[in-house]
């Protein structure tokens, strides 16, 4: 369960925020505005999720790292996690 929360923490937080905004805007009298505010937030969350994801690396095995380090050229190693 903990891994599920950690893996999808951005999604859970976004859904929670979207639920709060939808509950607050429920009392807005204009139906188009009542749909536009949570819709805009949802679109913004999707864009943020896509833009903040890191891409795949170009080194996929330990032998590739050893080859890059032994090549004699400067090497920058970056370790990251999307979660």
mmCIF file of the N, C-alpha and C atoms, coordinates in Angstrom:
data_MODEL
# 
_entry.id   MODEL 
# 
loop_
_atom_site.group_PDB 
_atom_site.id 
_atom_site.type_symbol 
_atom_site.label_atom_id 
_atom_site.label_alt_id 
_atom_site.label_comp_id 
_atom_site.label_asym_id 
_atom_site.label_entity_id 
_atom_site.label_seq_id 
_atom_site.pdbx_PDB_ins_code 
_atom_site.Cartn_x 
_atom_site.Cartn_y 
_atom_site.Cartn_z 
_atom_site.occupancy 
_atom_site.B_iso_or_equiv 
_atom_site.pdbx_formal_charge 
_atom_site.auth_seq_id 
_atom_site.auth_comp_id 
_atom_site.auth_asym_id 
_atom_site.auth_atom_id 
_atom_site.pdbx_PDB_model_num 
ATOM 1   N N  . UNK A 1 1  ? 0.820   -1.192 0.000   1.00 0.00 ? 1  UNK A N  1 
ATOM 2   C CA . UNK A 1 1  ? 0.000   0.000  0.000   1.00 0.00 ? 1  UNK A CA 1 
ATOM 3   C C  . UNK A 1 1  ? 0.863   1.255  0.000   1.00 0.00 ? 1  UNK A C  1 
ATOM 4   N N  . UNK A 1 2  ? 1.939   1.226  0.780   1.00 0.00 ? 2  UNK A N  1 
ATOM 5   C CA . UNK A 1 2  ? 2.822   2.387  0.857   1.00 0.00 ? 2  UNK A CA 1 
ATOM 6   C C  . UNK A 1 2  ? 3.474   2.667  -0.494  1.00 0.00 ? 2  UNK A C  1 
ATOM 7   N N  . UNK A 1 3  ? 3.855   1.603  -1.200  1.00 0.00 ? 3  UNK A N  1 
ATOM 8   C CA . UNK A 1 3  ? 4.476   1.772  -2.509  1.00 0.00 ? 3  UNK A CA 1 
ATOM 9   C C  . UNK A 1 3  ? 3.484   2.379  -3.503  1.00 0.00 ? 3  UNK A C  1 
ATOM 10  N N  . UNK A 1 4  ? 2.228   1.989  -3.410  1.00 0.00 ? 4  UNK A N  1 
ATOM 11  C CA . UNK A 1 4  ? 1.198   2.543  -4.278  1.00 0.00 ? 4  UNK A CA 1 
ATOM 12  C C  . UNK A 1 4  ? 1.034   4.038  -4.040  1.00 0.00 ? 4  UNK A C  1 
ATOM 13  N N  . UNK A 1 5  ? 1.033   4.461  -2.783  1.00 0.00 ? 5  UNK A N  1 
ATOM 14  C CA . UNK A 1 5  ? 0.932   5.885  -2.470  1.00 0.00 ? 5  UNK A CA 1 
ATOM 15  C C  . UNK A 1 5  ? 2.171   6.642  -2.920  1.00 0.00 ? 5  UNK A C  1 
ATOM 16  N N  . UNK A 1 6  ? 3.330   6.049  -2.755  1.00 0.00 ? 6  UNK A N  1 
ATOM 17  C CA . UNK A 1 6  ? 4.566   6.702  -3.162  1.00 0.00 ? 6  UNK A CA 1 
ATOM 18  C C  . UNK A 1 6  ? 4.664   6.809  -4.678  1.00 0.00 ? 6  UNK A C  1 
ATOM 19  N N  . UNK A 1 7  ? 4.283   5.745  -5.356  1.00 0.00 ? 7  UNK A N  1 
ATOM 20  C CA . UNK A 1 7  ? 4.403   5.700  -6.810  1.00 0.00 ? 7  UNK A CA 1 
ATOM 21  C C  . UNK A 1 7  ? 3.466   6.692  -7.498  1.00 0.00 ? 7  UNK A C  1 
ATOM 22  N N  . UNK A 1 8  ? 2.287   6.868  -6.960  1.00 0.00 ? 8  UNK A N  1 
ATOM 23  C CA . UNK A 1 8  ? 1.289   7.736  -7.577  1.00 0.00 ? 8  UNK A CA 1 
ATOM 24  C C  . UNK A 1 8  ? 0.955   8.937  -6.698  1.00 0.00 ? 8  UNK A C  1 
ATOM 25  N N  . UNK A 1 9  ? 1.897   9.466  -5.959  1.00 0.00 ? 9  UNK A N  1 
ATOM 26  C CA . UNK A 1 9  ? 1.619   10.560 -5.033  1.00 0.00 ? 9  UNK A CA 1 
ATOM 27  C C  . UNK A 1 9  ? 1.147   11.818 -5.760  1.00 0.00 ? 9  UNK A C  1 
ATOM 28  N N  . UNK A 1 10 ? 1.708   12.124 -6.920  1.00 0.00 ? 10 UNK A N  1 
ATOM 29  C CA . UNK A 1 10 ? 1.268   13.304 -7.667  1.00 0.00 ? 10 UNK A CA 1 
ATOM 30  C C  . UNK A 1 10 ? -0.174  13.137 -8.127  1.00 0.00 ? 10 UNK A C  1 
ATOM 31  N N  . UNK A 1 11 ? -0.523  11.951 -8.570  1.00 0.00 ? 11 UNK A N  1 
ATOM 32  C CA . UNK A 1 11 ? -1.887  11.685 -9.030  1.00 0.00 ? 11 UNK A CA 1 
ATOM 33  C C  . UNK A 1 11 ? -2.866  11.791 -7.860  1.00 0.00 ? 11 UNK A C  1 
ATOM 34  N N  . UNK A 1 12 ? -2.534  11.191 -6.708  1.00 0.00 ? 12 UNK A N  1 
ATOM 35  C CA . UNK A 1 12 ? -3.417  11.252 -5.541  1.00 0.00 ? 12 UNK A CA 1 
ATOM 36  C C  . UNK A 1 12 ? -3.595  12.690 -5.066  1.00 0.00 ? 12 UNK A C  1 
ATOM 37  N N  . UNK A 1 13 ? -2.500  13.442 -5.010  1.00 0.00 ? 13 UNK A N  1 
ATOM 38  C CA . UNK A 1 13 ? -2.583  14.830 -4.583  1.00 0.00 ? 13 UNK A CA 1 
ATOM 39  C C  . UNK A 1 13 ? -3.417  15.654 -5.568  1.00 0.00 ? 13 UNK A C  1 
ATOM 40  N N  . UNK A 1 14 ? -3.241  15.401 -6.848  1.00 0.00 ? 14 UNK A N  1 
ATOM 41  C CA . UNK A 1 14 ? -4.017  16.101 -7.865  1.00 0.00 ? 14 UNK A CA 1 
ATOM 42  C C  . UNK A 1 14 ? -5.502  15.796 -7.775  1.00 0.00 ? 14 UNK A C  1 
ATOM 43  N N  . UNK A 1 15 ? -5.842  14.522 -7.555  1.00 0.00 ? 15 UNK A N  1 
ATOM 44  C CA . UNK A 1 15 ? -7.250  14.150 -7.405  1.00 0.00 ? 15 UNK A CA 1 
ATOM 45  C C  . UNK A 1 15 ? -7.871  14.765 -6.152  1.00 0.00 ? 15 UNK A C  1 
ATOM 46  N N  . UNK A 1 16 ? -7.109  14.807 -5.077  1.00 0.00 ? 16 UNK A N  1 
ATOM 47  C CA . UNK A 1 16 ? -7.585  15.430 -3.845  1.00 0.00 ? 16 UNK A CA 1 
ATOM 48  C C  . UNK A 1 16 ? -7.830  16.922 -4.056  1.00 0.00 ? 16 UNK A C  1 
ATOM 49  N N  . UNK A 1 17 ? -6.885  17.595 -4.690  1.00 0.00 ? 17 UNK A N  1 
ATOM 50  C CA . UNK A 1 17 ? -7.036  19.023 -4.985  1.00 0.00 ? 17 UNK A CA 1 
ATOM 51  C C  . UNK A 1 17 ? -8.208  19.271 -5.921  1.00 0.00 ? 17 UNK A C  1 
ATOM 52  N N  . UNK A 1 18 ? -8.363  18.426 -6.920  1.00 0.00 ? 18 UNK A N  1 
ATOM 53  C CA . UNK A 1 18 ? -9.478  18.554 -7.858  1.00 0.00 ? 18 UNK A CA 1 
ATOM 54  C C  . UNK A 1 18 ? -10.817 18.353 -7.158  1.00 0.00 ? 18 UNK A C  1 
ATOM 55  N N  . UNK A 1 19 ? -10.895 17.425 -6.230  1.00 0.00 ? 19 UNK A N  1 
ATOM 56  C CA . UNK A 1 19 ? -12.133 17.196 -5.475  1.00 0.00 ? 19 UNK A CA 1 
ATOM 57  C C  . UNK A 1 19 ? -12.480 18.403 -4.611  1.00 0.00 ? 19 UNK A C  1 
ATOM 58  N N  . UNK A 1 20 ? -11.473 19.001 -3.984  1.00 0.00 ? 20 UNK A N  1 
ATOM 59  C CA . UNK A 1 20 ? -11.717 20.194 -3.166  1.00 0.00 ? 20 UNK A CA 1 
ATOM 60  C C  . UNK A 1 20 ? -12.209 21.347 -4.034  1.00 0.00 ? 20 UNK A C  1 
ATOM 61  N N  . UNK A 1 21 ? -11.554 21.574 -5.165  1.00 0.00 ? 21 UNK A N  1 
ATOM 62  C CA . UNK A 1 21 ? -11.969 22.659 -6.061  1.00 0.00 ? 21 UNK A CA 1 
ATOM 63  C C  . UNK A 1 21 ? -13.362 22.405 -6.607  1.00 0.00 ? 21 UNK A C  1 
ATOM 64  N N  . UNK A 1 22 ? -13.672 21.181 -6.961  1.00 0.00 ? 22 UNK A N  1 
ATOM 65  C CA . UNK A 1 22 ? -15.009 20.859 -7.468  1.00 0.00 ? 22 UNK A CA 1 
ATOM 66  C C  . UNK A 1 22 ? -16.069 21.079 -6.388  1.00 0.00 ? 22 UNK A C  1 
ATOM 67  N N  . UNK A 1 23 ? -15.746 20.729 -5.147  1.00 0.00 ? 23 UNK A N  1 
ATOM 68  C CA . UNK A 1 23 ? -16.705 20.936 -4.054  1.00 0.00 ? 23 UNK A CA 1 
ATOM 69  C C  . UNK A 1 23 ? -16.922 22.421 -3.782  1.00 0.00 ? 23 UNK A C  1 
ATOM 70  N N  . UNK A 1 24 ? -15.870 23.204 -3.867  1.00 0.00 ? 24 UNK A N  1 
ATOM 71  C CA . UNK A 1 24 ? -15.996 24.647 -3.628  1.00 0.00 ? 24 UNK A CA 1 
ATOM 72  C C  . UNK A 1 24 ? -16.750 25.324 -4.762  1.00 0.00 ? 24 UNK A C  1 
ATOM 73  N N  . UNK A 1 25 ? -16.512 24.924 -5.982  1.00 0.00 ? 25 UNK A N  1 
ATOM 74  C CA . UNK A 1 25 ? -17.172 25.567 -7.126  1.00 0.00 ? 25 UNK A CA 1 
ATOM 75  C C  . UNK A 1 25 ? -18.567 25.012 -7.392  1.00 0.00 ? 25 UNK A C  1 
ATOM 76  N N  . UNK A 1 26 ? -19.014 24.050 -6.618  1.00 0.00 ? 26 UNK A N  1 
ATOM 77  C CA . UNK A 1 26 ? -20.349 23.479 -6.821  1.00 0.00 ? 26 UNK A CA 1 
ATOM 78  C C  . UNK A 1 26 ? -21.444 24.526 -6.644  1.00 0.00 ? 26 UNK A C  1 
ATOM 79  N N  . UNK A 1 27 ? -21.191 25.523 -5.842  1.00 0.00 ? 27 UNK A N  1 
ATOM 80  C CA . UNK A 1 27 ? -22.198 26.542 -5.560  1.00 0.00 ? 27 UNK A CA 1 
ATOM 81  C C  . UNK A 1 27 ? -22.190 27.686 -6.572  1.00 0.00 ? 27 UNK A C  1 
ATOM 82  N N  . UNK A 1 28 ? -21.281 27.653 -7.537  1.00 0.00 ? 28 UNK A N  1 
ATOM 83  C CA . UNK A 1 28 ? -21.252 28.690 -8.574  1.00 0.00 ? 28 UNK A CA 1 
ATOM 84  C C  . UNK A 1 28 ? -22.506 28.554 -9.423  1.00 0.00 ? 28 UNK A C  1 
ATOM 85  N N  . UNK A 1 29 ? -23.140 29.662 -9.711  1.00 0.00 ? 29 UNK A N  1 
ATOM 86  C CA . UNK A 1 29 ? -24.441 29.622 -10.396 1.00 0.00 ? 29 UNK A CA 1 
ATOM 87  C C  . UNK A 1 29 ? -24.332 29.380 -11.892 1.00 0.00 ? 29 UNK A C  1 
ATOM 88  N N  . UNK A 1 30 ? -23.247 29.764 -12.485 1.00 0.00 ? 30 UNK A N  1 
ATOM 89  C CA . UNK A 1 30 ? -23.096 29.570 -13.933 1.00 0.00 ? 30 UNK A CA 1 
ATOM 90  C C  . UNK A 1 30 ? -22.547 28.173 -14.207 1.00 0.00 ? 30 UNK A C  1 
ATOM 91  N N  . UNK A 1 31 ? -23.304 27.335 -14.936 1.00 0.00 ? 31 UNK A N  1 
ATOM 92  C CA . UNK A 1 31 ? -22.857 25.952 -15.167 1.00 0.00 ? 31 UNK A CA 1 
ATOM 93  C C  . UNK A 1 31 ? -21.555 25.861 -15.963 1.00 0.00 ? 31 UNK A C  1 
ATOM 94  N N  . UNK A 1 32 ? -21.357 26.752 -16.918 1.00 0.00 ? 32 UNK A N  1 
ATOM 95  C CA . UNK A 1 32 ? -20.137 26.686 -17.720 1.00 0.00 ? 32 UNK A CA 1 
ATOM 96  C C  . UNK A 1 32 ? -18.922 27.014 -16.862 1.00 0.00 ? 32 UNK A C  1 
ATOM 97  N N  . UNK A 1 33 ? -19.079 27.943 -15.922 1.00 0.00 ? 33 UNK A N  1 
ATOM 98  C CA . UNK A 1 33 ? -17.975 28.294 -15.036 1.00 0.00 ? 33 UNK A CA 1 
ATOM 99  C C  . UNK A 1 33 ? -17.731 27.184 -14.007 1.00 0.00 ? 33 UNK A C  1 
ATOM 100 N N  . UNK A 1 34 ? -18.802 26.543 -13.570 1.00 0.00 ? 34 UNK A N  1 
ATOM 101 C CA . UNK A 1 34 ? -18.700 25.435 -12.628 1.00 0.00 ? 34 UNK A CA 1 
ATOM 102 C C  . UNK A 1 34 ? -17.919 24.266 -13.238 1.00 0.00 ? 34 UNK A C  1 
ATOM 103 N N  . UNK A 1 35 ? -17.998 24.097 -14.554 1.00 0.00 ? 35 UNK A N  1 
ATOM 104 C CA . UNK A 1 35 ? -17.244 23.042 -15.241 1.00 0.00 ? 35 UNK A CA 1 
ATOM 105 C C  . UNK A 1 35 ? -15.868 23.524 -15.677 1.00 0.00 ? 35 UNK A C  1 
ATOM 106 N N  . UNK A 1 36 ? -15.748 24.822 -15.976 1.00 0.00 ? 36 UNK A N  1 
ATOM 107 C CA . UNK A 1 36 ? -14.485 25.348 -16.507 1.00 0.00 ? 36 UNK A CA 1 
ATOM 108 C C  . UNK A 1 36 ? -13.378 25.396 -15.454 1.00 0.00 ? 36 UNK A C  1 
ATOM 109 N N  . UNK A 1 37 ? -13.723 25.731 -14.227 1.00 0.00 ? 37 UNK A N  1 
ATOM 110 C CA . UNK A 1 37 ? -12.689 25.860 -13.187 1.00 0.00 ? 37 UNK A CA 1 
ATOM 111 C C  . UNK A 1 37 ? -12.033 24.507 -12.879 1.00 0.00 ? 37 UNK A C  1 
ATOM 112 N N  . UNK A 1 38 ? -12.794 23.455 -12.553 1.00 0.00 ? 38 UNK A N  1 
ATOM 113 C CA . UNK A 1 38 ? -12.129 22.158 -12.332 1.00 0.00 ? 38 UNK A CA 1 
ATOM 114 C C  . UNK A 1 38 ? -11.502 21.594 -13.612 1.00 0.00 ? 38 UNK A C  1 
ATOM 115 N N  . UNK A 1 39 ? -12.113 21.881 -14.756 1.00 0.00 ? 39 UNK A N  1 
ATOM 116 C CA . UNK A 1 39 ? -11.540 21.403 -16.022 1.00 0.00 ? 39 UNK A CA 1 
ATOM 117 C C  . UNK A 1 39 ? -10.191 22.029 -16.308 1.00 0.00 ? 39 UNK A C  1 
ATOM 118 N N  . UNK A 1 40 ? -10.083 23.319 -16.034 1.00 0.00 ? 40 UNK A N  1 
ATOM 119 C CA . UNK A 1 40 ? -8.798  24.002 -16.216 1.00 0.00 ? 40 UNK A CA 1 
ATOM 120 C C  . UNK A 1 40 ? -7.752  23.461 -15.252 1.00 0.00 ? 40 UNK A C  1 
ATOM 121 N N  . UNK A 1 41 ? -8.158  23.222 -14.022 1.00 0.00 ? 41 UNK A N  1 
ATOM 122 C CA . UNK A 1 41 ? -7.234  22.635 -13.049 1.00 0.00 ? 41 UNK A CA 1 
ATOM 123 C C  . UNK A 1 41 ? -6.789  21.245 -13.480 1.00 0.00 ? 41 UNK A C  1 
ATOM 124 N N  . UNK A 1 42 ? -7.725  20.430 -13.944 1.00 0.00 ? 42 UNK A N  1 
ATOM 125 C CA . UNK A 1 42 ? -7.382  19.078 -14.401 1.00 0.00 ? 42 UNK A CA 1 
ATOM 126 C C  . UNK A 1 42 ? -6.416  19.128 -15.581 1.00 0.00 ? 42 UNK A C  1 
ATOM 127 N N  . UNK A 1 43 ? -6.673  20.024 -16.527 1.00 0.00 ? 43 UNK A N  1 
ATOM 128 C CA . UNK A 1 43 ? -5.768  20.163 -17.679 1.00 0.00 ? 43 UNK A CA 1 
ATOM 129 C C  . UNK A 1 43 ? -4.385  20.625 -17.226 1.00 0.00 ? 43 UNK A C  1 
ATOM 130 N N  . UNK A 1 44 ? -4.344  21.554 -16.279 1.00 0.00 ? 44 UNK A N  1 
ATOM 131 C CA . UNK A 1 44 ? -3.058  22.010 -15.756 1.00 0.00 ? 44 UNK A CA 1 
ATOM 132 C C  . UNK A 1 44 ? -2.294  20.917 -15.044 1.00 0.00 ? 44 UNK A C  1 
ATOM 133 N N  . UNK A 1 45 ? -3.003  20.075 -14.301 1.00 0.00 ? 45 UNK A N  1 
ATOM 134 C CA . UNK A 1 45 ? -2.347  18.963 -13.614 1.00 0.00 ? 45 UNK A CA 1 
ATOM 135 C C  . UNK A 1 45 ? -1.791  17.938 -14.602 1.00 0.00 ? 45 UNK A C  1 
ATOM 136 N N  . UNK A 1 46 ? -2.535  17.680 -15.667 1.00 0.00 ? 46 UNK A N  1 
ATOM 137 C CA . UNK A 1 46 ? -2.048  16.739 -16.689 1.00 0.00 ? 46 UNK A CA 1 
ATOM 138 C C  . UNK A 1 46 ? -0.803  17.299 -17.371 1.00 0.00 ? 46 UNK A C  1 
ATOM 139 N N  . UNK A 1 47 ? -0.830  18.581 -17.714 1.00 0.00 ? 47 UNK A N  1 
ATOM 140 C CA . UNK A 1 47 ? 0.334   19.210 -18.354 1.00 0.00 ? 47 UNK A CA 1 
ATOM 141 C C  . UNK A 1 47 ? 1.536   19.180 -17.408 1.00 0.00 ? 47 UNK A C  1 
ATOM 142 N N  . UNK A 1 48 ? 1.325   19.491 -16.140 1.00 0.00 ? 48 UNK A N  1 
ATOM 143 C CA . UNK A 1 48 ? 2.418   19.462 -15.168 1.00 0.00 ? 48 UNK A CA 1 
ATOM 144 C C  . UNK A 1 48 ? 2.978   18.049 -15.018 1.00 0.00 ? 48 UNK A C  1 
ATOM 145 N N  . UNK A 1 49 ? 2.101   17.051 -14.996 1.00 0.00 ? 49 UNK A N  1 
ATOM 146 C CA . UNK A 1 49 ? 2.553   15.673 -14.866 1.00 0.00 ? 49 UNK A CA 1 
ATOM 147 C C  . UNK A 1 49 ? 3.433   15.272 -16.049 1.00 0.00 ? 49 UNK A C  1 
ATOM 148 N N  . UNK A 1 50 ? 3.015   15.638 -17.245 1.00 0.00 ? 50 UNK A N  1 
ATOM 149 C CA . UNK A 1 50 ? 3.774   15.281 -18.443 1.00 0.00 ? 50 UNK A CA 1 
ATOM 150 C C  . UNK A 1 50 ? 5.090   16.063 -18.502 1.00 0.00 ? 50 UNK A C  1 
ATOM 151 N N  . UNK A 1 51 ? 5.067   17.338 -18.164 1.00 0.00 ? 51 UNK A N  1 
ATOM 152 C CA . UNK A 1 51 ? 6.264   18.173 -18.268 1.00 0.00 ? 51 UNK A CA 1 
ATOM 153 C C  . UNK A 1 51 ? 7.304   17.845 -17.192 1.00 0.00 ? 51 UNK A C  1 
ATOM 154 N N  . UNK A 1 52 ? 6.874   17.400 -16.022 1.00 0.00 ? 52 UNK A N  1 
ATOM 155 C CA . UNK A 1 52 ? 7.809   17.148 -14.934 1.00 0.00 ? 52 UNK A CA 1 
ATOM 156 C C  . UNK A 1 52 ? 8.415   15.754 -14.967 1.00 0.00 ? 52 UNK A C  1 
ATOM 157 N N  . UNK A 1 53 ? 7.932   14.883 -15.813 1.00 0.00 ? 53 UNK A N  1 
ATOM 158 C CA . UNK A 1 53 ? 8.497   13.539 -15.914 1.00 0.00 ? 53 UNK A CA 1 
ATOM 159 C C  . UNK A 1 53 ? 9.869   13.609 -16.568 1.00 0.00 ? 53 UNK A C  1 
ATOM 160 N N  . UNK A 1 54 ? 10.777  12.818 -16.069 1.00 0.00 ? 54 UNK A N  1 
ATOM 161 C CA . UNK A 1 54 ? 12.096  12.746 -16.696 1.00 0.00 ? 54 UNK A CA 1 
ATOM 162 C C  . UNK A 1 54 ? 12.076  11.691 -17.789 1.00 0.00 ? 54 UNK A C  1 
ATOM 163 N N  . UNK A 1 55 ? 12.915  11.861 -18.749 1.00 0.00 ? 55 UNK A N  1 
ATOM 164 C CA . UNK A 1 55 ? 12.986  10.902 -19.846 1.00 0.00 ? 55 UNK A CA 1 
ATOM 165 C C  . UNK A 1 55 ? 13.850  9.708  -19.484 1.00 0.00 ? 55 UNK A C  1 
ATOM 166 N N  . UNK A 1 56 ? 13.926  8.784  -20.384 1.00 0.00 ? 56 UNK A N  1 
ATOM 167 C CA . UNK A 1 56 ? 14.765  7.616  -20.167 1.00 0.00 ? 56 UNK A CA 1 
ATOM 168 C C  . UNK A 1 56 ? 16.231  7.966  -20.328 1.00 0.00 ? 56 UNK A C  1 
ATOM 169 N N  . UNK A 1 57 ? 17.062  7.220  -19.697 1.00 0.00 ? 57 UNK A N  1 
ATOM 170 C CA . UNK A 1 57 ? 18.496  7.466  -19.782 1.00 0.00 ? 57 UNK A CA 1 
ATOM 171 C C  . UNK A 1 57 ? 19.100  6.823  -21.018 1.00 0.00 ? 57 UNK A C  1 
ATOM 172 N N  . UNK A 1 58 ? 20.334  7.156  -21.292 1.00 0.00 ? 58 UNK A N  1 
ATOM 173 C CA . UNK A 1 58 ? 21.012  6.571  -22.441 1.00 0.00 ? 58 UNK A CA 1 
ATOM 174 C C  . UNK A 1 58 ? 21.991  5.470  -22.019 1.00 0.00 ? 58 UNK A C  1 
ATOM 175 N N  . UNK A 1 59 ? 22.086  5.190  -20.735 1.00 0.00 ? 59 UNK A N  1 
ATOM 176 C CA . UNK A 1 59 ? 22.917  4.108  -20.221 1.00 0.00 ? 59 UNK A CA 1 
ATOM 177 C C  . UNK A 1 59 ? 21.994  3.130  -19.518 1.00 0.00 ? 59 UNK A C  1 
ATOM 178 N N  . UNK A 1 60 ? 21.996  1.884  -19.984 1.00 0.00 ? 60 UNK A N  1 
ATOM 179 C CA . UNK A 1 60 ? 21.032  0.925  -19.471 1.00 0.00 ? 60 UNK A CA 1 
ATOM 180 C C  . UNK A 1 60 ? 21.656  -0.270 -18.763 1.00 0.00 ? 60 UNK A C  1 
ATOM 181 N N  . UNK A 1 61 ? 22.969  -0.383 -18.795 1.00 0.00 ? 61 UNK A N  1 
ATOM 182 C CA . UNK A 1 61 ? 23.617  -1.533 -18.160 1.00 0.00 ? 61 UNK A CA 1 
ATOM 183 C C  . UNK A 1 61 ? 24.895  -1.076 -17.468 1.00 0.00 ? 61 UNK A C  1 
ATOM 184 N N  . UNK A 1 62 ? 25.367  -1.878 -16.551 1.00 0.00 ? 62 UNK A N  1 
ATOM 185 C CA . UNK A 1 62 ? 26.586  -1.559 -15.812 1.00 0.00 ? 62 UNK A CA 1 
ATOM 186 C C  . UNK A 1 62 ? 27.779  -1.516 -16.758 1.00 0.00 ? 62 UNK A C  1 
ATOM 187 N N  . UNK A 1 63 ? 27.797  -2.360 -17.756 1.00 0.00 ? 63 UNK A N  1 
ATOM 188 C CA . UNK A 1 63 ? 28.918  -2.353 -18.711 1.00 0.00 ? 63 UNK A CA 1 
ATOM 189 C C  . UNK A 1 63 ? 28.960  -1.043 -19.498 1.00 0.00 ? 63 UNK A C  1 
ATOM 190 N N  . UNK A 1 64 ? 27.797  -0.455 -19.778 1.00 0.00 ? 64 UNK A N  1 
ATOM 191 C CA . UNK A 1 64 ? 27.776  0.849  -20.459 1.00 0.00 ? 64 UNK A CA 1 
ATOM 192 C C  . UNK A 1 64 ? 28.389  1.933  -19.576 1.00 0.00 ? 64 UNK A C  1 
ATOM 193 N N  . UNK A 1 65 ? 28.126  1.874  -18.274 1.00 0.00 ? 65 UNK A N  1 
ATOM 194 C CA . UNK A 1 65 ? 28.709  2.839  -17.341 1.00 0.00 ? 65 UNK A CA 1 
ATOM 195 C C  . UNK A 1 65 ? 30.225  2.646  -17.285 1.00 0.00 ? 65 UNK A C  1 
ATOM 196 N N  . UNK A 1 66 ? 30.674  1.419  -17.189 1.00 0.00 ? 66 UNK A N  1 
ATOM 197 C CA . UNK A 1 66 ? 32.118  1.143  -17.151 1.00 0.00 ? 66 UNK A CA 1 
ATOM 198 C C  . UNK A 1 66 ? 32.800  1.625  -18.427 1.00 0.00 ? 66 UNK A C  1 
ATOM 199 N N  . UNK A 1 67 ? 32.172  1.410  -19.563 1.00 0.00 ? 67 UNK A N  1 
ATOM 200 C CA . UNK A 1 67 ? 32.735  1.864  -20.838 1.00 0.00 ? 67 UNK A CA 1 
ATOM 201 C C  . UNK A 1 67 ? 32.815  3.384  -20.886 1.00 0.00 ? 67 UNK A C  1 
ATOM 202 N N  . UNK A 1 68 ? 31.771  4.061  -20.420 1.00 0.00 ? 68 UNK A N  1 
ATOM 203 C CA . UNK A 1 68 ? 31.770  5.523  -20.426 1.00 0.00 ? 68 UNK A CA 1 
ATOM 204 C C  . UNK A 1 68 ? 32.833  6.083  -19.488 1.00 0.00 ? 68 UNK A C  1 
ATOM 205 N N  . UNK A 1 69 ? 33.011  5.462  -18.320 1.00 0.00 ? 69 UNK A N  1 
ATOM 206 C CA . UNK A 1 69 ? 34.014  5.944  -17.375 1.00 0.00 ? 69 UNK A CA 1 
ATOM 207 C C  . UNK A 1 69 ? 35.433  5.683  -17.860 1.00 0.00 ? 69 UNK A C  1 
ATOM 208 N N  . UNK A 1 70 ? 35.643  4.610  -18.609 1.00 0.00 ? 70 UNK A N  1 
ATOM 209 C CA . UNK A 1 70 ? 36.987  4.261  -19.084 1.00 0.00 ? 70 UNK A CA 1 
ATOM 210 C C  . UNK A 1 70 ? 37.330  4.922  -20.416 1.00 0.00 ? 70 UNK A C  1 
ATOM 211 N N  . UNK A 1 71 ? 36.422  5.701  -20.980 1.00 0.00 ? 71 UNK A N  1 
ATOM 212 C CA . UNK A 1 71 ? 36.659  6.274  -22.312 1.00 0.00 ? 71 UNK A CA 1 
ATOM 213 C C  . UNK A 1 71 ? 37.657  7.415  -22.317 1.00 0.00 ? 71 UNK A C  1 
ATOM 214 N N  . UNK A 1 72 ? 37.969  7.997  -21.158 1.00 0.00 ? 72 UNK A N  1 
ATOM 215 C CA . UNK A 1 72 ? 38.919  9.096  -21.104 1.00 0.00 ? 72 UNK A CA 1 
ATOM 216 C C  . UNK A 1 72 ? 38.269  10.455 -21.301 1.00 0.00 ? 72 UNK A C  1 
ATOM 217 N N  . UNK A 1 73 ? 36.990  10.501 -21.544 1.00 0.00 ? 73 UNK A N  1 
ATOM 218 C CA . UNK A 1 73 ? 36.265  11.756 -21.705 1.00 0.00 ? 73 UNK A CA 1 
ATOM 219 C C  . UNK A 1 73 ? 35.544  12.079 -20.388 1.00 0.00 ? 73 UNK A C  1 
ATOM 220 N N  . UNK A 1 74 ? 35.284  13.368 -20.150 1.00 0.00 ? 74 UNK A N  1 
ATOM 221 C CA . UNK A 1 74 ? 34.512  13.713 -18.952 1.00 0.00 ? 74 UNK A CA 1 
ATOM 222 C C  . UNK A 1 74 ? 33.118  13.077 -19.000 1.00 0.00 ? 74 UNK A C  1 
ATOM 223 N N  . UNK A 1 75 ? 32.677  12.577 -17.861 1.00 0.00 ? 75 UNK A N  1 
ATOM 224 C CA . UNK A 1 75 ? 31.396  11.893 -17.776 1.00 0.00 ? 75 UNK A CA 1 
ATOM 225 C C  . UNK A 1 75 ? 30.596  12.485 -16.621 1.00 0.00 ? 75 UNK A C  1 
ATOM 226 N N  . UNK A 1 76 ? 29.331  12.742 -16.880 1.00 0.00 ? 76 UNK A N  1 
ATOM 227 C CA . UNK A 1 76 ? 28.440  13.184 -15.802 1.00 0.00 ? 76 UNK A CA 1 
ATOM 228 C C  . UNK A 1 76 ? 27.431  12.081 -15.548 1.00 0.00 ? 76 UNK A C  1 
ATOM 229 N N  . UNK A 1 77 ? 27.417  11.580 -14.334 1.00 0.00 ? 77 UNK A N  1 
ATOM 230 C CA . UNK A 1 77 ? 26.454  10.561 -13.946 1.00 0.00 ? 77 UNK A CA 1 
ATOM 231 C C  . UNK A 1 77 ? 25.340  11.214 -13.156 1.00 0.00 ? 77 UNK A C  1 
ATOM 232 N N  . UNK A 1 78 ? 24.125  10.932 -13.538 1.00 0.00 ? 78 UNK A N  1 
ATOM 233 C CA . UNK A 1 78 ? 22.973  11.488 -12.834 1.00 0.00 ? 78 UNK A CA 1 
ATOM 234 C C  . UNK A 1 78 ? 22.047  10.335 -12.466 1.00 0.00 ? 78 UNK A C  1 
ATOM 235 N N  . UNK A 1 79 ? 21.751  10.229 -11.200 1.00 0.00 ? 79 UNK A N  1 
ATOM 236 C CA . UNK A 1 79 ? 20.816  9.211  -10.724 1.00 0.00 ? 79 UNK A CA 1 
ATOM 237 C C  . UNK A 1 79 ? 19.549  9.915  -10.293 1.00 0.00 ? 79 UNK A C  1 
ATOM 238 N N  . UNK A 1 80 ? 18.423  9.423  -10.755 1.00 0.00 ? 80 UNK A N  1 
ATOM 239 C CA . UNK A 1 80 ? 17.163  10.060 -10.448 1.00 0.00 ? 80 UNK A CA 1 
ATOM 240 C C  . UNK A 1 80 ? 16.077  9.028  -10.331 1.00 0.00 ? 80 UNK A C  1 
ATOM 241 N N  . UNK A 1 81 ? 14.973  9.464  -9.789  1.00 0.00 ? 81 UNK A N  1 
ATOM 242 C CA . UNK A 1 81 ? 13.791  8.617  -9.684  1.00 0.00 ? 81 UNK A CA 1 
ATOM 243 C C  . UNK A 1 81 ? 12.579  9.467  -10.008 1.00 0.00 ? 81 UNK A C  1 
ATOM 244 N N  . UNK A 1 82 ? 11.644  8.929  -10.761 1.00 0.00 ? 82 UNK A N  1 
ATOM 245 C CA . UNK A 1 82 ? 10.430  9.668  -11.094 1.00 0.00 ? 82 UNK A CA 1 
ATOM 246 C C  . UNK A 1 82 ? 9.421   9.654  -9.952  1.00 0.00 ? 82 UNK A C  1 
ATOM 247 N N  . UNK A 1 83 ? 9.718   8.967  -8.878  1.00 0.00 ? 83 UNK A N  1 
ATOM 248 C CA . UNK A 1 83 ? 8.710   8.774  -7.836  1.00 0.00 ? 83 UNK A CA 1 
ATOM 249 C C  . UNK A 1 83 ? 9.049   9.564  -6.597  1.00 0.00 ? 83 UNK A C  1 
# 
